[in-house]
Amino acid sequence: MNANPYAGELAGRRIVLGLTGGAACFKAAELCRLLVKAGATVQVVMTEAAGQFITPVAMQALSGQPVYVSQWDARPDNNMAHINLSRAADAIVVAPASADFIAQLAQGRAGELLALLCLARPAERVPLLLAPSMNREMWAHPATQRNLRQIALDGAQVLGVARGDQACGEFGDGRMLEATELMEELIAELAPKVLVGQHVLITAGPTFEAIDPVRGITNRSSGKMGFAIARAAREAGAQVTLVAGPVALPTPRGVQRVDVVSAQNMHDAVMESAQNAHIFIATAAVADWRPATAAEHKIKKDGSGVVPQMTFVENPDILAEVAHGARAQAGELFCVGFAAESQDLLANAQAKRARKGVPLLVGNIGPATFGQDDNALLLVDDEAAIELPRASKRMLAQQLVAEIARRVSGWSA
């Protein structure tokens, strides 16, 4: 596992990280650390209340930059920190954002530097992301909800809250999102929106075909490539539906996930979602066959040496069925297939693309890549084969999404 999954994700970006008063300031420290490791330049701005929970010295140590607290800070030559900081930023993230701070933004008040620079930011190019943190009753209060609606109308992005134990000892909604979740939201916000308006349907992982109640036929697919593509597509602005076989992976934020087990389960889920999709990416390693019948009880050895005999039937060909469907044939659904081959990658990928009837086939050498964090891909269409050299599956997913977006913009069946 990559010790730094965000390496280079925010290289060259300038992020203003605002802290307001709240116990969740300790999560802001972790967020600052992750931002720096991702390559961002982080400028921390704290309210006076935030200083009651974590010191400016600690945040300076983590960010490597002097921390701003007062709007009267004389360090800038023009004595206008609120202008300088907001103009230089690629994004402003306030985490934690207290109920009081949210109220200030809703009313357009600017009594402290952080609220002042949020008010002064060039809204057309500097996004403002807020990670609320407060007691459950404060979160549910009509005034807070009214303020949240107002600041959203004013252009701020409210990232929502988590449910769980709170510092006050109560349980409910109001916890600030974790630093890793905030990183995903920020990266998504800053990513090029090349798939806005598109509904992307993705399959990922293996299928499991039952032999009896405890055994079955499956494969070593981890689902990592498909999940990485789902995340990259969501970051590119798409609505994403992910149909996942049995894997142990967290759902990318903002992605609708449908869990399935067998190839028939996956087929049914895909056929339902494909009616509204614009792009279908079939990364799942679907079992070609399944036992004709599954035993009602566990099949046991009886000491006779007789090996059970099984009859297999072919599973539905999900990709081919979607690709030959009316929407794909009418140019309303762009289909992308995957092929994991153990040899002759190019020849097998070309043959599979023709057989399935898809405009783009992505090949990789398997099963060596199953479960790994990196890969190399070969993109095959009717004109050429393009190699995406070995890299992390995360990076390959971003490159593949960019290729698909470029092709979809001018594609018709």
N, C-alpha and C positions, 0 to 999 in steps of 0.2 A: 504494500500500500504506500502511495506517495505521501511522505511526511508533510508535504506542503501542497495540498490539492489546489490552492489558489495561485500558485507560482506564476507570475507574469500576467495574471488576469487583468490587473489594473495598472500595468506599467505606464508611467507617464501621466497618470490621472492625479488631479489635485482635489482632495476631499476635505471639506470642512466637517468635522465631527463635533456636534453640539451636545453638551451634557446639561440636563436640568436636575433638580433635586429629586432623589429617589434611591432606594436601596439597590435598584438595578444598575447603578453606576459601575458595579463590579463587572457586569457584562459588557459595558462600554469599554472597559480596559481590555478585555479579550478581543472585542471588535477592533479596537485600535491596533492591537498586535497583528491580527489577521490582515488588516488593510495594508500595513507596512510590509508584511511578508508577501502580499500580492503585488507589490511594486508601487503602491500609491504614496504620494506625499500627503501626509495627514496634518491638518491644522486644527488643533483642538480649541474650542471656545466653550467656556464654562459659565454658568450662572453662579451667583453668590450662593444659592442653595445647594448647588452641586458640590461646592467646596466643603459642605458639611459631611459628605459621604465619601469623597475621594479627593486627594490633594492635587493641585496643579503640578506639583513636583512629580508625582507618580505618572501623570499623563504626559508630561514632558519627557520623562525617561522612556516611555513606550513609543511616543511619536517621533522623538528626536527633534522636535520643534518647540520653540517657546509657546507657552499657552496664553491665550487671551482671556481675561476675565472682565475687564472694565471697558466701557465705551470711551472712557477718558484716557485710555492707554496712550502715552505720548511717544511710543516707539515709531509709529509711522510718521514720515516727514510731514505729511499733510494732516496728521491727527484725525484721519478718517478711516479707522479700522473697519467699520461696517461696509464702506464702499470698496476698499481694497480687497478684503477677504471675499466678499460676494462676487466681485468681478473676476477674481482669479480662480474661482472654484469650478470644477466640472460637475459637482453635486454637493448638496448640503444634506447631511444625515443628522437628525436629532434623536439621540438614543441614550438615556430615556427621555421621553417627552411627557412631562407631568401634566396633570389636569389644569393647573394654573397657567402653564406655558401655552397649552392648547387654547385656553380662554383668551390669552393675550393676542395670539395670532388671529383668532376669530373676530376680535374687536379692533384689530389693527393697532394695538398698543405696542410701544417699543421702549419700555423702561430700562431694559438691559441690552448689552451688546448683542447677545444671541438673537433676541427678538428683532432688534434693529436691523441686523444684517439679513435676516429672513425677509423682512419687509422691503429691504433695498435690493434684493437679488434680482437679476435680469431673468424673469420667469420663463421667457421664451427659450432660454438655452441652459439654465441652471436648475435642474429638478430639485425639489425639496421633499425628502422622505422622512416621515415621522414614525417612531417606534414608541407608542404609548406605554406607560407603566403606571399603575395606580391600584388602589384598593377596589375590590369588586363592586362595592356600592357606589364609589365614585365613578367607575366606568359605566355603570348602568344608569346613572342619574340623567334625567332628561336634559339638563343643561349641558352636560358633557357630550351627549349624543348630538345635541343641536349644534354645539361648537364643532364637532368632528365633521358633520355634514357641511357646515359653512366653509371650513378650511379646505375641504375637498373641492367644493365649488370654486374656491379661490385659486385652485391649482396645486395644492399640496397632495402628496400621495401618502395616505394613512395605511400603514402596513398591517394593522390589526394587532391583536393580543393573543396570548396563549392562556389556557385554563390550567390551574393547578394550585399548589400551596403558595401562599403569599407571606411576605415578611411579617405582616401583622398577626399571623397565625390563622387567618381565615383561608377558605378555599373557594376558587371561582375564577371568572374571567378577569383579566387585568394584568397578568404577568407579561413582562416584555419578552419578545421573541428572543431566541438564542442567537449568539453572535454568528454562527454558521448560517442560520436562516436569513439574517440581515445581509450577510455577504451575498447570498444568492439573489436576494431582491435588488441589491445595488448593482451587481453585475448584469442582471437582466435589464435593469433600467437603462444602463449605459450601452448595451449591445445594439448593433445596427438592426433596425426593424424591417428586415427584408421579407417577412412573411405576414405582415399585418393583413388581417381580413381572411386569412387562410385557416381552415380546420384540418389539422394534421392527425391522422390515425396511424398508430405505431403498434406493432406486436413485438414482444421481447421475451427472452428466456426460453426454457424448454417446455415440452408438454409431458404429461405423465399418463401412461396408458395402463390401466389396472389389469393385473393377472388374477389377483385374489385380493382380499381386504388389506393385506399388508405388503404385497409386492407389486411391482409394475415395471414397465419399460420406459426409460427416459434417456437423457443424455447429459453431457457436462456443461451445457450452455449456462452461463452465469446471469445473462441478461444485462451485463454492464454496458454493452454497446448500445442496445436499444434504449436503456434508461438515459444514457448520455445524449442520445439523439433527441429524446423527448425533452430533456432540459434545454438543449440548444435551440430546438424549435420554439419552445415557449419564450426563451430569451429573444428570439427573432420576431416576437409579436404574434405568434400563432396561437389559436385555441388548440390544445393538444389532448387527445384521448389515447391513453396507453393501455393496451390489453396485454396483461402480464401473466405468464405461466408461473409455476411455483418457484419463486426466487426469494432470497432474503436481502432485499434492497429497499432503502427508503424511497418514498415517492417524491420526485422532484416537486418543489413548490409551484403551485399554480397549474399542475397537471391533473387531469381527471384520470383516475386509475380504475381499471376493471380487472379483477383477479379471476383467473380461470385455471383449470387443471388439465383437462384432456384436449386433444386436437379438435374434437367435436365441440367442446365448450368454447374454444377459441374461435372456431368457424362461426358459431352462432353469434358471439359477441361482435366479431368483425362485420358480419353481414348487416347487423343492426346499425352499427355506427357508420358504415361506409355510405349509407344513404345521404348523409350530410357532410361527408368529408370532401376535401379538395385534393389532398395528397395522402397516399397510403404507402407506408414504409414497412415492409415485412422483414424484420430482423429476427423473428423468433425461429428457433430450431424445432420445427414441428415434426413429430414422429410420422414417418411415412405409413406405418402399419400399426394395427392394434389387434389384440386377441379378439377373435370373433365373439367369444363369451368370456366373462370374468367369473371365476369360481365364487360361490356364495361364502365359502369358508376357506381358511388357510389351507393350501395344499401341503401336505406333510409327507416326509419320507416314511415308508413302511418297512424298510429293510429288505425289500425284495429286489432292489437294484433296477426296478422298472422306472424309466424316465417318462414323466408326463408328456403327452403329445399335444401340441397346440395348433390350432388353425388360425391364420391371420387374415384380416381383411384390410383393404387400403383405406387410409384416412382421406378426408376431403382435401383437395388441393386449394388451399385458401387463396394464395396469390393468383393462381391461374383463373380461379372463378371470379375474383374481383376484377382482374385485368380484362377479362372477356365480357364483363358485365356491360350493361347499357351505358352507364355513366362514364366509364373509362373509355368506351368506344366513341362516345360523343365528345370526348375531350374535356369532360367536366371533372375527371379524377385522374391525377398523375400517379402512376404506380412505380414503386421502386422495390426491387427484390434483392435479397442477399443470398450468397452462395458460399458455404464453408467447404473448401476442397482440400484434400490431402495431397493432390498432385495435379499437374497440368491446369493451373488456375485459369489462365486466359482462355484456353480452348473450352474448358468446362463451363466457364462463366458465359462465354458467347453462346454456347449451345443451350444453356438454361434460359438465357434472355430470350432467345428465339422461341423456345418451347413454351415459356410462360406468357410470351407476348407483352413484355413490359418495355417501356422506353429506356429504362436505366437499370442495370444490374450491378450490384456491388459485391466483389469477390474478396475473400480473405482465406489465408491458409489455416485450416482447422485440422484437428482439434487443438493444436498447440496454443492458439490464442484464447481458448475457452478459460474463463476465470482470471485472465491476466488484465492488467491495467493499461497495456499498450497494444498496438496492433499496426498493421499496414493494410491499406485498401487499394483495390483496383476497380475503377469506375468504367464500365463497359456500356457503350450505346451503339447506335447503328453507324457511327462515323469513326470512332477511335476508342482507345483504352487509355485512361488517365490514371497514373499511379499517385496515390497519396502516401508518401514515405512514412516509415514507422514513427509513431508519436503516441502520446497518450490518447486513450479513447475519447476523452473530453475534447482534445484539440481536433481529432479526426471528425468528431460529431459536428463541431462548429464548421469545419471545412466542407463537410458533406451537405449540411444545411444550406450553406452559401451556394454550392453547386446546384442543389435542387431548386433554390429560389431563382437562380439565373436561368435555369432551363424552363421552369414553370412560367416565367414571365412571357415566354414566346412560344410555349408548346401548344399544339393541338393534335389530336389523334389522327 
